[in-house]
Amino acid sequence: QVGLEESGGGVVQAGGSLRLSCTASGYIYAAACMAWFRQAPGKEREAVAVIDSDGNTAYADSVKDRFALSQDNTQNTRYYLQMNSLRPEDTAMYYCAAIAPSLRTADQALAAPADEYNVWGQGTQVTVSS
């Protein structure tokens, strides 16, 4: 059974940075897409960053050039979301999720609805104050 656990959330002022971590446990398919989603109160869960099994990434327009998703090459079960130039509208619960197994490209996985992701973490709260 695969599990995902997020960490690194917190409170930061606008313009600041945070790095979220996602640690996967259990068996991970070699072909999988890993994503970061977020959900603000009263809003739908949205994918903000995805990495596919070839290491390609895709980002939502709202975070492009501010967020960066990376994989720890020494521990390919750990993923990071570096968030820079944070804005109050980035305030949300952030979730790590996976579609496994999957041969989707990063762009395809970014466009996939949340219910196609079959593994989820519990989430970590990010609050950006103005």
C-alpha positions in Angstrom: 0.0 0.0 0.0 1.4 3.3 -1.1 1.2 6.3 1.3 2.0 9.9 0.9 2.9 12.4 3.6 3.3 16.1 3.2 5.3 18.5 5.4 6.6 22.1 5.3 3.5 24.2 5.4 3.2 27.2 7.6 2.5 30.9 7.7 4.5 33.3 5.6 4.2 37.0 4.6 3.4 37.9 1.0 6.5 37.8 -1.1 8.1 35.1 1.0 9.0 31.5 0.3 8.1 28.0 1.5 9.2 24.5 0.5 6.8 21.6 0.8 8.0 18.0 0.9 6.1 14.9 0.0 7.4 11.5 1.1 6.1 8.3 -0.5 6.1 5.1 1.4 5.4 1.6 0.1 5.7 0.4 -3.5 5.8 3.1 -6.1 5.2 2.2 -9.7 8.1 3.2 -12.0 5.5 4.8 -14.2 3.6 7.3 -12.1 2.7 11.0 -12.1 3.2 12.9 -8.9 1.3 16.2 -8.3 0.7 19.0 -5.9 -2.9 20.1 -5.5 -4.3 22.8 -3.4 -7.7 23.6 -2.1 -8.8 26.9 -0.6 -12.0 27.3 1.4 -15.1 27.2 -0.8 -13.0 26.4 -3.9 -12.4 23.2 -5.9 -9.2 21.3 -5.5 -6.8 22.3 -8.3 -3.6 20.8 -9.5 -0.7 23.3 -9.4 2.3 21.2 -10.4 2.9 17.8 -11.8 6.0 15.6 -12.6 5.7 12.6 -14.9 7.8 9.4 -15.0 10.2 11.0 -17.4 10.9 13.9 -15.0 9.0 16.5 -17.1 7.0 19.1 -15.2 3.9 21.1 -15.8 2.4 24.0 -13.9 -0.8 25.8 -13.6 -0.7 29.3 -15.0 -1.4 30.8 -11.6 1.9 29.5 -10.2 4.1 29.3 -13.3 7.5 31.0 -12.8 6.9 31.1 -9.0 6.6 27.4 -8.0 9.0 24.6 -8.9 8.4 20.9 -8.4 11.5 18.7 -8.1 12.4 15.1 -7.2 15.1 14.1 -4.8 17.4 12.1 -7.0 19.0 10.3 -4.1 15.6 9.3 -2.8 13.2 9.0 -5.6 10.3 8.6 -3.2 10.6 12.3 -2.1 9.2 15.3 -4.0 9.4 19.0 -3.2 7.4 22.1 -4.1 9.5 25.2 -3.9 7.1 28.2 -3.6 8.5 31.7 -4.1 6.9 35.1 -4.4 3.9 33.9 -2.4 0.6 35.8 -2.6 -2.4 35.8 -0.3 -4.3 33.9 -2.9 -1.9 31.0 -2.6 -3.4 30.4 0.8 -4.8 26.8 0.8 -4.4 23.3 2.0 -1.8 21.7 -0.2 -1.9 18.0 -1.0 0.5 15.6 -2.6 -1.1 13.1 -4.9 -0.2 10.4 -7.4 -1.7 8.6 -10.4 0.0 5.2 -10.3 0.6 3.4 -12.6 0.4 6.0 -15.3 2.1 6.8 -18.6 0.4 10.2 -18.8 2.6 13.2 -19.7 2.9 16.0 -17.2 0.6 18.2 -19.2 -2.0 15.4 -19.4 -1.8 14.8 -15.7 -2.1 18.5 -14.9 -5.4 18.6 -16.8 -6.7 15.4 -15.3 -9.5 15.7 -12.7 -8.6 15.2 -9.1 -10.7 12.0 -8.9 -8.3 10.3 -11.3 -5.5 10.5 -8.7 -5.6 7.3 -6.7 -3.2 8.1 -3.9 -3.4 11.2 -1.6 -1.7 12.6 1.4 -3.4 14.3 4.3 -2.4 17.8 3.3 -0.4 20.6 4.8 -1.7 24.2 5.3 -0.1 27.2 3.7 -1.2 30.6 4.8 0.1 33.8 3.2 -0.5 37.0 5.0 -0.7 40.4 3.3 
